[in-house]
């Protein structure tokens, strides 16, 4: 099975408000092994980044000025991902931006016509309900080194997500081209038991719908927050 682990960086949160993609990073996996093939482009968005977004990714207008526009890399991108399953953390964000960019070009269909999508954020919420499931939090859970992630970068984040995905699904951990290892299960914290004399406290839990809305909001904040949202760490 061919999978492409994908991440983007953008000028802001909403394509409907004119925000654009400024970086695409893709890592190829075949049969759960990273092949070493990647696709990476910085992109000139032909506009400024929001100040909050710039603090997250650090890609200045001057740096992006001589980079290709999205239209110049669209065919190469579509050829690279064609027929693969895309593995994305918070997929609606990245797919929304990519479909918006493709929609402005003649002859390009939405990504759903070319690829299937697996959202690792949804997967992590199901595996670890009520726990933090940002990329940084998952790296810590699986003891994956993310010390170089001072700023968000699409290719760096795609590489980290590939390791996280493989660890979450119990296969090879790491980007080595060697055979698959035994993997790593979730880190289980010790149970802290309370005294039997302690009075019971009422627990008022959020509904499933409230939890999903809350996580979606935090994921969007995390995309822009300097150092990531503290709530997701």
MARBA-3410 file (N, C-alpha, C, O; in Angstrom, 1 decimal):
233
0.8,-1.2,0.0,0.0,0.0,0.0,0.9,1.2,0.0,1.8,1.3,0.8 ~ 0.6,2.2,-0.9,1.3,3.4,-0.9,0.6,4.5,-0.1,-0.6,4.8,-0.4 ~ 1.4,5.1,0.8,0.8,6.2,1.6,1.7,7.4,1.5,3.0,7.3,1.4 ~ 1.2,8.6,1.5,1.9,9.8,1.5,1.6,10.6,2.8,0.4,11.0,3.0 ~ 2.6,10.8,3.7,2.4,11.6,4.9,2.6,13.0,4.5,3.6,13.4,3.9
1.6,13.9,4.8,1.6,15.2,4.2,1.4,16.3,5.3,0.6,16.1,6.3 ~ 2.0,17.4,5.1,1.7,18.6,6.0,1.9,19.8,5.1,2.7,19.9,4.1 ~ 1.2,20.9,5.5,1.4,22.2,4.9,1.6,23.3,5.9,1.3,23.1,7.1 ~ 2.2,24.4,5.5,2.2,25.6,6.2,1.5,26.7,5.4,1.5,26.6,4.2 ~ 0.8,27.6,6.1,-0.1,28.6,5.4,0.1,30.0,5.9,0.8,30.2,6.9
-0.4,30.9,5.2,-0.3,32.3,5.6,-1.3,32.7,6.7,-1.2,33.7,7.4 ~ -2.3,31.8,7.0,-3.3,32.0,8.0,-4.2,30.8,8.1,-3.9,29.7,7.7 ~ -5.4,31.0,8.7,-6.2,29.9,9.0,-7.3,29.6,8.0,-7.8,28.5,7.9 ~ -7.7,30.6,7.2,-8.9,30.5,6.4,-8.7,30.7,4.9,-8.4,31.9,4.6 ~ -8.7,29.7,4.1,-8.6,30.0,2.7,-9.7,30.9,2.1,-9.5,31.6,1.2
-10.9,30.8,2.7,-12.0,31.7,2.3,-11.7,33.2,2.5,-12.3,34.0,1.8 ~ -10.7,33.5,3.3,-10.3,34.9,3.6,-9.1,35.2,2.7,-8.4,36.3,3.0 ~ -8.7,34.4,1.8,-7.6,34.7,0.9,-6.3,34.1,1.4,-5.2,34.4,0.7 ~ -6.2,33.3,2.4,-5.0,32.8,2.9,-4.5,31.7,1.9,-5.3,31.0,1.3 ~ -3.2,31.5,1.8,-2.6,30.6,0.8,-1.6,29.6,1.5,-1.2,29.8,2.6
-1.3,28.6,0.7,-0.3,27.6,1.2,1.1,28.2,0.9,1.3,28.8,-0.2 ~ 2.1,28.1,1.8,3.4,28.6,1.6,4.5,27.4,1.6,5.6,27.7,1.2 ~ 4.1,26.3,2.1,5.0,25.1,2.1,4.2,23.8,2.1,3.2,23.7,2.7 ~ 4.7,22.9,1.3,4.1,21.5,1.2,5.3,20.5,1.5,6.4,20.6,0.9 ~ 5.0,19.6,2.4,6.0,18.5,2.7,5.3,17.2,2.6,4.3,17.0,3.2
5.9,16.3,1.8,5.3,14.9,1.6,6.4,13.9,1.8,7.5,14.0,1.3 ~ 6.0,12.8,2.5,7.0,11.7,2.7,6.3,10.4,2.3,5.1,10.1,2.7 ~ 6.9,9.7,1.4,6.3,8.4,0.8,6.6,7.2,1.7,7.7,7.0,2.1 ~ 5.6,6.4,1.9,5.7,5.1,2.5,5.0,4.1,1.6,4.0,4.3,1.1 ~ 5.7,2.9,1.5,5.1,1.8,0.8,5.2,0.6,1.7,6.2,0.2,2.2
4.0,0.0,1.9,3.9,-1.2,2.8,4.5,-0.9,4.1,5.3,-1.7,4.7 ~ 4.2,0.3,4.6,4.7,0.8,6.0,6.2,1.0,6.1,6.7,0.9,7.2 ~ 6.8,1.2,5.0,8.2,1.5,5.1,8.5,2.9,4.4,8.0,3.1,3.3 ~ 9.2,3.7,5.0,9.5,5.0,4.4,10.6,4.7,3.3,11.6,4.2,3.6 ~ 10.3,5.2,2.1,11.1,4.8,0.9,12.3,5.8,0.8,13.3,5.5,0.0
12.3,6.9,1.4,13.3,8.0,1.2,12.8,9.0,0.2,13.5,10.0,0.1 ~ 11.7,8.7,-0.6,11.2,9.7,-1.5,10.4,10.8,-0.8,9.6,10.4,0.1 ~ 10.7,12.0,-1.1,9.9,13.1,-0.5,9.6,14.1,-1.6,10.2,14.2,-2.6 ~ 8.6,14.9,-1.3,8.3,16.1,-2.2,8.2,17.3,-1.2,7.5,17.3,-0.3 ~ 9.0,18.3,-1.5,9.0,19.5,-0.7,9.1,20.7,-1.5,10.0,20.9,-2.3
8.2,21.7,-1.3,8.3,22.9,-2.0,7.9,24.1,-1.0,7.0,24.0,-0.3 ~ 8.7,25.1,-1.1,8.3,26.4,-0.6,7.5,27.1,-1.7,7.9,27.0,-2.9 ~ 6.5,27.9,-1.3,5.6,28.4,-2.4,5.4,29.9,-2.1,5.2,30.3,-0.9 ~ 5.5,30.7,-3.1,5.2,32.2,-3.0,3.7,32.4,-3.0,3.0,32.1,-4.0 ~ 3.1,32.8,-1.9,1.7,33.0,-1.8,1.2,34.3,-2.4,-0.1,34.5,-2.5
2.1,35.1,-2.8,1.7,36.4,-3.4,0.9,37.3,-2.4,0.0,38.0,-2.8 ~ 1.2,37.1,-1.2,0.5,37.9,-0.1,1.3,37.8,1.1,2.2,36.9,1.2 ~ 1.0,38.6,2.1,1.7,38.5,3.4,1.1,37.4,4.3,0.0,37.1,4.1 ~ 1.9,36.9,5.2,1.4,36.0,6.2,0.9,36.8,7.4,1.4,37.9,7.7 ~ -0.2,36.3,8.0,-0.6,36.9,9.2,0.5,36.9,10.2,1.4,36.0,10.2
0.5,37.9,11.1,1.6,38.0,12.1,1.7,36.7,13.0,2.8,36.2,13.2 ~ 0.5,36.2,13.4,0.5,35.0,14.2,1.1,33.8,13.5,1.8,33.0,14.0 ~ 0.7,33.7,12.2,1.2,32.6,11.4,2.7,32.6,11.2,3.4,31.6,11.2 ~ 3.2,33.9,10.9,4.6,34.0,10.7,5.4,33.6,11.9,6.5,33.1,11.8 ~ 4.9,33.9,13.1,5.5,33.5,14.4,5.6,31.9,14.5,6.5,31.4,15.1
4.7,31.2,13.8,4.7,29.8,13.9,5.7,29.2,12.9,6.4,28.3,13.3 ~ 5.7,29.6,11.7,6.5,29.0,10.7,7.8,29.7,10.3,8.7,29.1,9.8 ~ 7.8,31.0,10.6,9.0,31.8,10.3,9.4,32.0,8.9,10.5,32.5,8.6 ~ 8.5,31.8,8.0,8.8,31.9,6.5,8.4,33.3,6.1,7.2,33.6,5.9 ~ 9.3,34.2,5.9,9.1,35.6,5.6,8.7,35.8,4.2,9.0,35.0,3.3
8.1,37.0,3.9,7.8,37.4,2.5,9.0,37.4,1.7,9.0,37.0,0.5 ~ 10.1,38.0,2.2,11.4,38.1,1.5,11.9,36.7,1.1,12.3,36.5,0.0 ~ 11.8,35.7,2.0,12.3,34.4,1.8,11.5,33.7,0.7,12.0,33.0,-0.2 ~ 10.2,34.0,0.7,9.3,33.3,-0.3,9.2,34.0,-1.6,8.6,33.5,-2.6 ~ 9.8,35.2,-1.7,9.6,36.0,-2.9,10.1,35.3,-4.2,9.4,35.5,-5.3
11.1,34.6,-4.2,11.7,33.9,-5.4,11.2,32.5,-5.5,11.7,31.8,-6.4 ~ 10.3,32.0,-4.7,9.8,30.7,-4.8,8.7,30.6,-5.8,8.0,31.5,-6.1 ~ 8.4,29.4,-6.3,7.4,29.2,-7.3,6.0,29.4,-6.7,5.8,29.2,-5.5 ~ 5.0,29.8,-7.5,3.7,29.9,-7.1,3.1,28.5,-7.1,3.6,27.6,-7.7 ~ 1.9,28.3,-6.5,1.3,27.0,-6.4,1.1,26.4,-7.8,1.3,25.2,-8.0
0.6,27.2,-8.7,0.3,26.7,-10.0,1.5,26.0,-10.7,1.3,25.1,-11.5 ~ 2.7,26.5,-10.3,3.9,25.9,-11.0,4.3,24.6,-10.4,5.0,23.8,-11.1 ~ 3.8,24.2,-9.2,4.1,22.9,-8.7,2.9,22.0,-8.6,3.0,20.8,-8.1 ~ 1.7,22.4,-9.0,0.5,21.7,-8.8,0.6,20.3,-9.5,0.2,19.3,-9.0 ~ 1.0,20.3,-10.8,1.1,19.1,-11.5,2.0,18.1,-10.9,1.7,16.9,-10.8
3.2,18.5,-10.4,4.1,17.6,-9.8,3.6,17.1,-8.5,3.7,15.9,-8.2 ~ 2.9,17.9,-7.7,2.3,17.5,-6.5,1.2,16.4,-6.8,1.2,15.4,-6.1 ~ 0.3,16.7,-7.7,-0.7,15.7,-8.0,-0.2,14.4,-8.5,-0.7,13.3,-8.2 ~ 0.9,14.5,-9.3,1.5,13.2,-9.8,2.1,12.4,-8.6,2.0,11.2,-8.6 ~ 2.6,13.1,-7.7,3.3,12.5,-6.5,2.3,11.8,-5.6,2.5,10.7,-5.1
1.1,12.4,-5.4,0.1,11.8,-4.5,-0.9,11.0,-5.2,-1.7,10.3,-4.5 ~ -1.0,10.9,-6.5,-2.0,10.2,-7.2,-2.2,8.8,-6.8,-1.2,8.0,-6.8 ~ -3.4,8.4,-6.4,-3.6,7.0,-6.1,-3.2,6.6,-4.7,-3.4,5.4,-4.3 ~ -2.6,7.5,-3.9,-2.1,7.1,-2.6,-3.1,7.4,-1.5,-4.1,8.1,-1.8 ~ -2.9,6.9,-0.3,-3.6,7.3,0.8,-2.8,8.4,1.5,-1.7,8.2,1.8
-3.5,9.6,1.7,-2.8,10.7,2.4,-3.0,10.5,3.9,-4.1,10.2,4.4 ~ -1.9,10.6,4.6,-1.9,10.5,6.1,-1.6,11.9,6.6,-0.5,12.5,6.4 ~ -2.6,12.5,7.3,-2.5,13.9,7.7,-3.1,14.1,9.1,-4.0,13.4,9.5 ~ -2.4,15.0,9.9,-2.9,15.3,11.2,-3.8,16.5,11.1,-3.3,17.6,10.8 ~ -5.1,16.3,11.4,-6.1,17.4,11.3,-6.3,17.6,9.8,-6.1,18.7,9.3
-6.7,16.6,9.1,-6.8,16.6,7.6,-7.7,17.7,7.1,-7.4,18.3,6.0 ~ -8.9,18.0,7.7,-9.7,19.0,7.1,-9.0,20.4,6.8,-9.3,21.1,5.9 ~ -8.0,20.7,7.7,-7.3,22.0,7.5,-6.5,21.9,6.2,-6.6,22.8,5.4 ~ -5.6,20.9,6.1,-4.7,20.8,4.9,-5.5,20.5,3.7,-5.2,21.2,2.6 ~ -6.4,19.6,3.7,-7.2,19.3,2.5,-8.0,20.6,2.1,-8.1,20.8,0.9
-8.6,21.3,3.0,-9.3,22.5,2.7,-8.4,23.5,1.9,-8.9,24.1,0.9 ~ -7.2,23.7,2.4,-6.3,24.6,1.7,-5.9,24.1,0.3,-5.9,24.8,-0.7 ~ -5.6,22.8,0.2,-5.1,22.2,-1.0,-6.3,22.2,-2.1,-6.0,22.5,-3.2 ~ -7.5,21.9,-1.6,-8.6,21.9,-2.6,-8.9,23.4,-3.0,-9.3,23.6,-4.2 ~ -8.7,24.3,-2.1,-8.9,25.7,-2.5,-7.8,26.1,-3.6,-8.2,26.8,-4.5
-6.6,25.8,-3.4,-5.6,26.1,-4.3,-5.8,25.4,-5.7,-5.7,26.0,-6.7 ~ -6.2,24.1,-5.6,-6.5,23.4,-6.9,-7.7,23.9,-7.6,-7.8,23.9,-8.8 ~ -8.7,24.4,-6.8,-9.9,24.9,-7.4,-9.7,26.2,-8.2,-10.5,26.6,-9.0 ~ -8.6,26.9,-7.9,-8.3,28.1,-8.6,-7.6,27.8,-10.0,-7.3,28.8,-10.7 ~ -7.3,26.6,-10.2,-6.5,26.2,-11.4,-7.4,25.4,-12.4,-8.2,24.6,-11.9
-7.3,25.6,-13.7,-8.1,24.9,-14.6,-7.7,23.4,-14.7,-6.5,23.1,-14.7 ~ -8.7,22.5,-14.8,-8.3,21.1,-15.1,-8.0,20.3,-13.8,-7.6,19.2,-14.0 ~ -8.1,20.9,-12.6,-7.8,20.1,-11.4,-9.0,19.9,-10.6,-9.8,20.8,-10.3 ~ -9.2,18.6,-10.2,-10.3,18.2,-9.4,-9.9,18.2,-7.9,-8.7,18.3,-7.6 ~ -10.8,18.1,-7.0,-10.5,18.0,-5.6,-9.6,16.8,-5.3,-9.7,15.8,-6.1
-8.9,16.8,-4.2,-8.0,15.7,-3.9,-8.7,14.4,-3.7,-8.2,13.3,-4.0 ~ -10.0,14.5,-3.3,-10.7,13.2,-3.1,-10.9,12.4,-4.3,-11.1,11.2,-4.3 ~ -10.8,13.1,-5.5,-10.8,12.3,-6.8,-9.6,11.5,-7.0,-9.6,10.6,-7.9 ~ -8.5,11.9,-6.4,-7.2,11.2,-6.6,-6.7,10.4,-5.5,-5.8,9.5,-5.7 ~ -7.1,10.7,-4.3,-6.5,10.1,-3.1,-7.6,9.8,-2.0,-8.7,10.4,-2.0
-7.3,8.8,-1.2,-8.1,8.6,0.0,-7.3,9.4,1.2,-6.1,9.7,1.0 ~ -8.0,9.6,2.3,-7.4,10.4,3.4,-7.5,9.6,4.7,-8.6,9.2,5.0 ~ -6.5,9.5,5.5,-6.5,9.0,6.8,-6.1,10.2,7.8,-5.0,10.7,7.6 ~ -7.0,10.5,8.7,-6.7,11.6,9.6,-6.2,11.1,10.9,-6.9,10.4,11.7 ~ -4.9,11.3,11.2,-4.3,10.8,12.4,-4.8,11.5,13.7,-4.7,10.9,14.8
-5.4,12.7,13.5,-5.9,13.3,14.7,-7.2,12.6,15.2,-7.4,12.4,16.4 ~ -8.0,12.2,14.2,-9.2,11.4,14.5,-8.8,10.1,15.2,-9.4,9.6,16.1 ~ -7.8,9.4,14.6,-7.3,8.2,15.1,-6.8,8.3,16.5,-7.1,7.5,17.4 ~ -6.0,9.4,16.8,-5.5,9.5,18.1,-6.6,9.8,19.1,-6.5,9.4,20.3 ~ -7.6,10.6,18.8,-8.7,10.8,19.7,-9.4,9.5,20.1,-9.8,9.4,21.2
-9.5,8.7,19.1,-10.2,7.4,19.4,-9.3,6.5,20.3,-9.8,5.8,21.1 ~ -8.0,6.5,20.0,-7.1,5.7,20.8,-6.9,6.2,22.2,-6.7,5.4,23.1 ~ -6.8,7.5,22.4,-6.5,8.1,23.6,-7.5,9.2,24.0,-7.2,10.4,24.1 ~ -8.8,8.8,24.3,-9.8,9.8,24.6,-9.5,10.6,25.8,-9.1,10.1,26.8 ~ -9.8,11.9,25.7,-9.5,12.8,26.8,-8.1,13.2,27.0,-7.8,13.9,27.9
-7.2,12.7,26.2,-5.8,13.0,26.3,-5.3,13.9,25.2,-6.0,14.1,24.2 ~ -4.1,14.5,25.4,-3.6,15.5,24.4,-3.1,14.7,23.2,-2.4,13.7,23.4 ~ -3.5,15.1,22.1,-3.1,14.4,20.8,-2.6,15.3,19.8,-2.7,15.0,18.6 ~ -1.9,16.4,20.2,-1.2,17.2,19.2,0.0,16.4,18.7,0.4,15.4,19.3 ~ 0.6,16.9,17.6,1.8,16.2,17.1,2.9,16.1,18.2,3.6,15.1,18.4
3.1,17.2,18.9,4.2,17.3,19.9,3.8,16.3,21.0,4.7,15.6,21.5 ~ 2.6,16.2,21.4,2.2,15.3,22.5,2.3,13.9,22.1,2.8,13.0,22.9 ~ 2.0,13.6,20.9,2.2,12.2,20.4,3.7,11.8,20.3,4.1,10.7,20.5 ~ 4.5,12.8,19.9,5.9,12.5,19.8,6.5,12.2,21.2,7.3,11.3,21.4 ~ 6.0,12.9,22.2,6.4,12.6,23.6,5.9,11.2,24.0,6.6,10.5,24.7
4.7,10.9,23.7,4.1,9.6,24.1,4.9,8.5,23.5,5.2,7.5,24.2 ~ 5.4,8.6,22.3,6.1,7.5,21.7,7.7,7.7,21.7,8.4,7.0,21.0 ~ 8.1,8.7,22.5,9.5,9.0,22.7,10.2,9.2,21.3,11.3,8.7,21.1 ~ 9.6,10.0,20.5,10.1,10.4,19.2,10.8,11.8,19.3,10.1,12.7,19.8 ~ 12.0,11.9,18.9,12.7,13.1,19.1,12.2,14.2,18.2,12.3,14.2,17.0
11.6,15.3,18.8,11.1,16.4,18.0,11.9,17.7,18.5,11.3,18.8,18.4 ~ 13.1,17.5,19.0,13.8,18.7,19.5,14.1,19.7,18.5,14.4,20.9,18.8 ~ 14.1,19.3,17.2,14.4,20.3,16.1,13.2,21.1,15.7,13.3,22.0,14.8 ~ 12.1,20.9,16.4,10.8,21.5,15.9,10.6,22.8,16.7,9.6,23.0,17.4 ~ 11.6,23.7,16.6,11.4,25.0,17.2,10.4,25.9,16.4,9.6,26.6,17.1
10.4,25.7,15.1,9.3,26.3,14.3,8.6,25.2,13.5,9.2,24.2,13.3 ~ 7.4,25.4,13.1,6.7,24.5,12.3,7.3,24.5,10.9,7.6,25.5,10.4 ~ 7.5,23.3,10.4,7.9,23.2,9.0,7.2,22.0,8.4,7.1,20.9,9.0 ~ 6.8,22.1,7.1,5.9,21.1,6.5,6.7,19.7,6.4,6.1,18.7,6.7 ~ 7.9,19.8,5.9,8.6,18.5,5.7,9.0,17.9,7.0,8.9,16.7,7.2
9.5,18.7,7.9,9.9,18.2,9.3,8.7,17.6,9.9,8.8,16.5,10.5 ~ 7.5,18.3,9.9,6.3,17.8,10.5,5.8,16.5,9.9,5.3,15.6,10.5 ~ 6.0,16.4,8.5,5.6,15.2,7.8,6.4,14.0,8.2,5.9,12.9,8.4 ~ 7.7,14.2,8.4,8.6,13.2,8.8,8.3,12.7,10.3,8.2,11.5,10.5 ~ 8.0,13.7,11.1,7.6,13.3,12.5,6.3,12.6,12.5,6.1,11.6,13.2
5.3,13.0,11.7,4.0,12.4,11.7,4.2,10.9,11.1,3.4,10.0,11.6 ~ 5.1,10.7,10.2,5.3,9.4,9.7,5.7,8.4,10.8,5.2,7.3,10.9 ~ 6.6,8.9,11.7,7.1,8.1,12.8,5.9,7.9,13.8,5.8,6.8,14.3 ~ 5.2,8.9,14.1,4.1,8.8,15.0,3.0,7.8,14.5,2.5,7.0,15.2 ~ 2.7,7.9,13.2,1.7,7.0,12.6,2.1,5.6,12.7,1.3,4.7,13.1
3.4,5.3,12.4,3.9,4.0,12.4,3.9,3.4,13.9,3.6,2.3,14.1 ~ 4.2,4.3,14.8,4.2,3.9,16.2,2.7,3.7,16.7,2.4,2.7,17.4 ~ 1.8,4.5,16.3,0.4,4.4,16.7,-0.2,3.1,16.1,-1.1,2.5,16.8 ~ 0.2,2.7,15.0,-0.4,1.5,14.4,0.5,0.3,14.6,0.2,-0.8,13.9 ~ 1.5,0.4,15.4,2.2,-0.8,15.9,3.2,-1.4,14.9,3.6,-2.6,15.1
3.7,-0.6,14.0,4.7,-1.1,13.1,6.0,-0.5,13.3,6.4,-0.2,14.4 ~ 6.8,-0.4,12.1,8.1,0.2,12.2,8.1,1.6,12.8,7.2,2.4,12.6 ~ 9.0,1.8,13.7,9.2,3.1,14.3,10.5,3.7,13.8,11.6,3.1,14.0 ~ 10.4,4.9,13.2,11.6,5.5,12.7,11.6,5.5,11.2,10.7,4.8,10.6 ~ 12.4,6.3,10.5,12.4,6.4,9.1,13.5,5.6,8.4,13.8,5.8,7.3
14.0,4.6,9.1,15.0,3.7,8.6,14.4,2.9,7.4,13.2,2.6,7.4 ~ 15.2,2.6,6.4,14.7,1.8,5.3,14.9,0.3,5.6,14.7,-0.5,4.7 ~ 15.4,0.0,6.8,15.5,-1.4,7.2,14.1,-2.0,7.4,13.1,-1.3,7.3 ~ 14.1,-3.3,7.6,12.8,-4.0,7.8,12.1,-3.5,9.0,12.6,-2.8,9.9 ~ 10.8,-3.8,9.1,9.9,-3.3,10.1,10.4,-3.8,11.5,10.8,-5.0,11.6
10.3,-3.0,12.5,10.5,-3.5,13.9,9.3,-3.9,14.5,8.2,-4.0,13.9 ~ 9.4,-4.2,15.8,8.2,-4.6,16.6,7.3,-3.5,17.0,6.2,-3.8,17.4 ~ 7.8,-2.3,16.8,6.9,-1.1,17.1,6.9,-0.8,18.6,7.7,-1.3,19.4 ~ 6.0,0.1,18.9,6.0,0.5,20.3,4.5,0.8,20.6,3.8,1.5,19.9 ~ 4.1,0.3,21.8,2.7,0.6,22.2,2.7,1.9,22.9,3.7,2.5,23.2
1.5,2.3,23.3,1.3,3.6,24.0,2.0,3.5,25.4,2.0,2.5,26.0 ~ 2.5,4.7,25.8,3.1,4.7,27.2,1.9,4.8,28.2,1.1,5.6,28.1 ~ 1.9,3.8,29.1,0.9,3.7,30.1,1.3,4.3,31.4,2.3,3.8,32.0 ~ 0.7,5.3,31.9,1.0,5.9,33.1,0.5,5.1,34.3,-0.6,4.5,34.1 ~ 1.2,5.0,35.4,0.7,4.3,36.5,-0.6,4.8,37.1,-0.8,6.0,37.1
-1.5,3.9,37.5,-2.7,4.3,38.1,-2.5,4.9,39.5,-1.8,4.2,40.3 ~ -3.0,6.0,39.8,-2.9,6.6,41.1,-4.2,6.3,41.8,-5.3,6.8,41.4 ~ -4.2,5.6,42.9,-5.4,5.2,43.6,-5.7,6.1,44.8,-4.7,6.6,45.4 ~ -6.9,6.4,45.0,-7.3,7.3,46.1,-7.8,6.5,47.3,-8.1,5.3,47.2 ~ -7.7,7.1,48.4,-8.2,6.4,49.6,-9.6,6.1,49.5,-10.4,6.8,49.0
-10.0,4.9,50.1,-11.4,4.5,50.1,-12.3,5.4,50.9,-13.5,5.5,50.7 ~ -11.7,6.2,51.8,-12.5,7.1,52.7,-12.8,8.4,52.0,-13.7,9.1,52.4 ~ -12.2,8.6,50.9,-12.4,9.9,50.2,-13.8,10.0,49.6,-14.2,9.0,49.0 ~ -14.5,11.1,49.9,-15.8,11.2,49.4,-15.8,11.3,47.8,-14.9,11.9,47.3 ~ -16.8,10.7,47.2,-16.9,10.8,45.8,-17.3,12.2,45.3,-18.1,12.8,45.9
-16.7,12.6,44.3,-17.0,13.9,43.7,-17.8,13.7,42.4,-17.5,12.7,41.7 ~ -18.8,14.6,42.2,-19.5,14.4,40.9,-18.7,14.7,39.7,-17.9,15.6,39.7 ~ -18.9,13.9,38.7,-18.1,14.1,37.4,-19.1,14.5,36.4,-20.1,13.8,36.0 ~ -18.9,15.7,35.8,-19.8,16.2,34.7,-19.0,16.2,33.5,-18.1,17.0,33.3 ~ -19.2,15.2,32.6,-18.4,15.0,31.4,-19.0,15.8,30.2,-20.2,16.0,30.1
-18.1,16.3,29.4,-18.6,16.9,28.1,-19.1,15.8,27.2,-18.8,14.7,27.3 ~ -20.1,16.2,26.4,-20.7,15.3,25.4,-19.6,15.0,24.4,-18.7,15.8,24.2 ~ -19.8,14.0,23.6,-18.9,13.6,22.5,-18.8,14.8,21.5,-17.7,15.1,21.0 ~ -20.0,15.4,21.2,-20.0,16.5,20.2,-19.2,17.7,20.8,-18.5,18.3,20.0 ~ -19.3,17.9,22.1,-18.6,19.1,22.7,-17.1,18.8,22.7,-16.3,19.7,22.4
-16.7,17.6,22.9,-15.3,17.2,22.9,-14.7,17.4,21.5,-13.6,18.0,21.3 ~ -15.4,16.9,20.5,-14.9,17.1,19.1,-14.8,18.5,18.7,-13.8,18.9,18.1 ~ -15.8,19.4,19.0,-15.7,20.8,18.7,-14.6,21.4,19.4,-13.9,22.3,18.9 ~ -14.4,21.1,20.7,-13.3,21.6,21.5,-11.9,21.2,20.9,-11.0,22.1,20.7 ~ -11.7,20.0,20.5,-10.5,19.5,19.9,-10.2,20.2,18.6,-9.1,20.5,18.2
-11.3,20.4,17.8,-11.1,21.0,16.5,-10.6,22.5,16.7,-9.8,22.9,15.9 ~ -11.2,23.2,17.7,-10.8,24.5,17.9,-9.4,24.6,18.4,-8.6,25.5,17.9 ~ -9.0,23.7,19.3,-7.6,23.7,19.8,-6.6,23.3,18.7,-5.5,23.9,18.6 ~ -7.0,22.5,17.7,-6.1,22.1,16.6,-5.9,23.3,15.7,-4.8,23.5,15.3 ~ -6.9,24.2,15.5,-6.7,25.4,14.7,-5.8,26.4,15.5,-4.9,27.0,14.9
-6.1,26.5,16.8,-5.2,27.4,17.6,-3.8,27.0,17.6,-2.9,27.8,17.5 ~ -3.6,25.6,17.7,-2.3,25.0,17.7,-1.5,25.3,16.5,-0.3,25.4,16.5 ~ -2.2,25.5,15.3,-1.5,25.7,14.0,-0.9,27.1,14.1,0.1,27.3,13.4 ~ -1.4,28.0,14.9,-0.9,29.4,14.9,-0.1,29.8,16.1,0.7,30.7,16.1 ~ -0.4,29.1,17.2,0.2,29.5,18.5,1.7,29.3,18.5,2.2,28.3,18.0
2.4,30.2,19.1,3.9,30.2,19.2,4.2,29.0,20.1,3.8,29.0,21.2 ~ 5.0,28.0,19.6,5.4,26.9,20.4,4.3,25.9,20.5,4.4,24.9,21.3 ~ 3.1,26.1,19.8,2.0,25.2,20.0,1.1,25.6,21.1,1.6,26.2,22.1 ~ -0.1,25.2,21.0,-1.1,25.5,22.1,-0.7,24.7,23.4,-0.4,23.5,23.3 ~ -0.6,25.4,24.5,-0.3,24.8,25.8,-1.3,23.7,26.1,-1.0,22.7,26.8
-2.5,23.9,25.7,-3.6,23.0,26.0,-3.3,21.6,25.4,-3.8,20.6,25.8 ~ -2.6,21.6,24.3,-2.4,20.4,23.5,-1.0,19.7,23.8,-0.6,18.7,23.2 ~ -0.2,20.3,24.7,1.1,19.8,25.0,1.0,18.8,26.1,2.1,18.3,26.5
END
